[in-house]
Amino acid sequence: MPGFFFSHNNMTELNGKEDCKLAKGNVHKKKQKAFGADLKSYLKCMVPHIESGIKTSSSRNVMLSAEEVIQWSQSLEKLLASQSGQGVFREFLKSEFSEENIEFWLACEDYKKTKSDHLHGKAERIYEEFVQSDAIKQINIDYQMREATAKKAQDPTHTSFDEAQKTVYILMERDSYPRFLKSKSYLNLLNQLQTNASK
C-alpha cells in the first residue's frame, strides 16, 4: 500500500467524507490519522537522536552519520545490516501498516542463530505469529508456501523458514524499500544529518 504524506494542516481537513475519498486506495480515515500522527511523532523523536546517537539493543551509543544513511540507499541488504537502519525502516513500514515483513525477517535471522534444542519452541512461535492463515501479523506468501512452511515448522531445522524469508525480503526490496528511499522520513533524516555535518 503506498504511503500518504499529509502536512499538519491537511490532517485537520480529513474529517469530512469527501476529503477521505480523495485519498487513493483502501486506506481508512482512521489509518490516515494514525499515520499522520505516527509520522509526526516519529520525526519529532528522530531529531534529538541524530545528535545524541541512537541507542542499540547492546546499549552502546551509535552515532548516526550521513555516510551511513547514504549507504542505506545502495541496497536493502546494507539497510538491514545497520541496526539503526532496521529501526528507521521499521518505523517507515509501520506507517504503511506492513511492519510484519521486517519483524518476520528479523525473527528468521534470530531463528537461524538459535541452539538446536530451542528450535521447536521458536519455530512454533514464528509460525503462529506470522505464517498460519489467521496469524496476527500474517505475512504475504501464497498458499503453497504457507503449507510448505507449516510442514517444515513441525519438524524444525535452521532452514525451516528460509523460503518464506526470501519471499518477504524480495517483497520488501521491490515494494517498500524504493518507497522508503523517496519517503520524507528518510530524506528528512539524511538532510538533517548532512546539515549537521556541514556546521
N, C-alpha and C positions, 0 to 999 in steps of 0.2 A: 504494500500500500504506500503510495507516495506521501512524503511528509508535507505538511502545510505550515507555512510560517506567517504568523499574524503579528502586526505591531500591537502594542497595548491598546491603542485607540480602536483598532479593528476588532479586538477581542470583545469590547463592550457593545459592538454593533451586531454581534452574532446571536442576539436574544430572539429576534423575530424569525418565523419560519422561512420567510422569503430569503433572508440572508443565509440561512443554513443551506438552502437549495443551491446557492452559488458555489458552495464547496463541492468539488468533484469527488466521485467515488461514494462508497458506503460508509462514510465517517459520520458518526452521530454527533449531535451538538455537544453532548456530554464529553465525548472524546476530544473534540476540538478545544473545549475549555480546559480540560485536563492537560492536553498537550501544550497549550499556551502557558499555563501555569508551570508545568514541568520545565519547559524550555527556559522560562524566565528565571525560575529558581535555580536551575542548573547553571545558567550563565552567571548569575549573581554569585553562586558558590565557587565557580571556577576561577574568577578573577583573583580572589585572595590566595588561592592555591598556586597560582602561577608564580608569585613572588616567594611564597613560603615553602614551596615544594609540595609534591603530592605524597602523602604517606602510603606506603605499600603495606601489604599484609605482614611483611617481616619487620614492620615498624621502624624502618630506617627511612630517612628523608631522601627522596629522589628529586633533584631539581629538573624540571621540565624545560628543555631548550627548544628553540626554534628549529635547530637542525634535526632533533629527534622527531618533532612534529612533521617536518617536511618529509622525513623518511617514511612516515606512515603512508604517504601518498604513493610510494613506489610499489607497494603490493600489500594485499590483505595479510600475507604471512608476516611482513615486517610490523604491521599494525598490531597483530595479535601476539607477536614476540615481545612487545612492550607492555609491561603491567599497567602503565599509565594509559597507553593506547587502548588496552582492553576496557579500562574504566570509562574513557571518553566515548568509545564506540558503543559500549553497553548503554550509556545514557541516551545516545542517539537512537539506538534500537528501541529503547523504552518509549521514546517519543513517537515511534512508528508502530508501537504495540507489537513488536516482534523480538523482544529480548530473549524469548525462549531459545532462539537459534544460538546465540553466543553462550547462554547458560548450558545448553546441551553440549556444545563444542568443548567448553571448559570442563564440564563433568566427565566427558570422554577422555580428555587429556589427563585428568586426575585419575580416572579409572585405569588407564594404561600403566600408571606407576604403583598401583595397588598390589599388596602382597597377595599371593595366591589364595591363602586361607580366608581373605576378606572379599574375594571377588564375588561370591554368590550374593552377599548382602548388598553390595554396591550395585551389582547388575540388576537386582530386583528393584532397588530404589530408582535407578535411571530409567528402567523400563516403565515403572508405574508413573513416574513424573513426566516423562517426555514421549514415550513410544506408544503405549497402549491407546486404543481408539478413543477412550474417554479421559485421557490424561489431562491434568490441569494446564500443563504447559506443552501441549501436543505439538510436535514438530511436523513440518510439511514434507512427508515422504509418502510414496504410493503404497497401495495395499500389499503388493508382493513384498516390498522391502520391509514393511511393518511386520508381516508374518514371518519372514526370514529372520528378522532381528529378534522377534519373540522367541523363536526356536533356539537361537544362539544364546539368548539370555537365560534360558532354562538350564543349560549346561555351559556355564560361562568360561571363556578364556579371555586373555588380554586383548584379543582382536574381535570380540563379540559385536562391538558397536562400530567397527571401522567403516563399513559400507555406508551406514546411516550418517556417520560423522562426515564422511567425504561428501555426501549429497548435500548436507546442510552447509558445509563450507563453500561448495560451489554456488549454492543458492545465495549465500551472503556475498560472495565475490562478484557475482553477476548482477545482483539486485540491490542490496542495501549499501554495499561498500562504495559504488560510484556516487550514490546519492549522499552518502556521508561526506565524501570529499568536496561536494558542492554545497554542503549544509552550512547554515550560519554558525552553528556550534563549532564546527571545525575551522572555518575561515576566520571567525572572530578570535578563537584561541590562537591561531597562527599569527594573525595580525597583532594581537596584544603582545605576544612573545617577541615578535620582530621589533615592535615599537620599544619594548623594554630593553632589548639588546642594543638598540641604537642610541640609548640615552647615555 
